[in-house]
Amino acid sequence: MPGKLFVGNLSFNVVEADLTELCASLNIQAASIKIMRDMELGRSRGFGFIELAPEADMDAAIKELNGKELGGRALTVNEARPPRKREFGGGGPRFGNRPGGGGGNRFGGRDSKRKERERPKRKIQELY
């Protein structure tokens, strides 16, 4: 059954070709390999994904790859989980025609308990 593997603890210097070479040397049939990169710096974020070919055995691939050394680091390999659904605030205009932020409250989308807390009243001091 085809699957997707999470590969962690990658060196920042590892590229897709290195991971492809490792899979080929271990006879693991990979359909695609993707190393996640930092958008600003362009370097590896230290993890990636291997999509296995339909005829590849996921359990055998995990056993083969987990703990193997690549770039001076031992790999951590697991079955990839589906990404979590992210919950973002509603947004919408906040002041006039400016684009909105996170949620609809005045704190920019944070779900804080500030509204629910009772705030102490300030004592007004007599100026004269």
N, C-alpha and C positions, 0 to 999 in steps of 0.2 A: 504494500500500500504506500503510495507516495506521501511525502510529508515535508515539513520544513523544520530545520534544526537551528537552534540558537547557539552561536559560538561566542563565548566570552573569554575575557582575559587575554585579548590579542594585544600584541605590541603595537605601538603607534606607527611603526615602520612597515608593518605587514600590508601587502596589497592583495587584490583578488587573485593575481597569478600565483602567489605563494600558497594560498589556500587551495586553489585548483590543482597545483602540483602535489600537495599533500594528499588530497582526495584521490588523485590518480595513482599515487604510489601505494595507497591502501586499498585499491580496487573499489572505491566508493563512487557510484554513478551519480554525479550531480548534474541537475538540469540547469541551475543558475547559482551563482555565488555573489553576494552583495555585502561589502563591508561598509558600515555606516560611517559617514564622515561629518566633521564639524563644518557647518555652512560658512563660517567666517574664516577659519584657519585652513580648511581643506585637508586637515590631517584626520587620521582614523580616530574614532571615539572609543575604540577598544573592544568593539563587538561587531558581529555580523550575522548573516543568515545564509544557510545552504538549503536550497530547494532540491530535494532528491528526485531522481528520475522515477517514473512509475514502477519500474521493476526492482528498485532498490529496497532493501530491508532497513527500516529506520532503527530498530533496536540494535542490529549488528553495527550500523554506522555509528551510533552513539557509543557503543562499547569500544569500537576501534579508535575513534577520535578523542574521547574523553581522557584527559591526562597526557595526551601527546604533546611534545614540546615543539613550539614553532616560534621562531624569533627570540629564543631564550626564555619563553614563558610556557607554562603548562596550560593547555586549553581546558575550558569548562564547556561541555556540550550537553544540551538538553533539548527536549522537544519544544519547539517554539509555540508560545501561547498566542491566541489572537489578541490584537491590541485592545486596550481598555477604551471604552467609550468615554470621551471627555465631555464634561458638563461645563458649558460656558454660560455666563449670564445673558440676560436678555438683550442688553445694549439699548440702542435707540438714542435719539437726541437727548442731550443733557441740558445744554444751555443754548437756546436759540437754534441756529442751524448747524452747530458744530456736531461732528459725529460722536456717538456715544462710546462709552467704555464697556466695562464688564456687565454688571447687572444694572438694575434700575435704581438702586438706592444711592444715596449721596456719597457713599464711601468707595465708589468705583467698582462695584461688583463683588466685593468681599462679603462673605456671609458672616458678618460679625454679630456679636451679641450686644453691640453698643446701643441699639435701639431698646433692647429689653431691659438693660440695666438702669437702675435709678441713679441718676447723677446727683451729687450733692450740690445744693444751691450755693452760689457765691454770696458772701456777705458783703453788702455794699457799705463801704466805710464813709463816714461823713467827711466831706472835704473841709468844712469850716468848723 
